[in-house]
Amino acid sequence: MTYLVAAYAVMWLITFIFVLSMAMRQRRLAAELEALKERLQETKRYGE
């Protein structure tokens, strides 16, 4: 029974780390997308 509890704990830890890393990647991608949008607006504004 102890091994079952330990296995569940490890799986929850792995799941938590995975979800956290995905959230961090999503935040980074959102920031990059926003920077690209701003750059595109600047390019349109100056006609380059």
Secondary structure, 3 states (H helix, E strand, C coil): CHHHHHHHHHHHHHHHHHHHHHHHHHHHHHHHHHHHHHHHHHHHHHCC
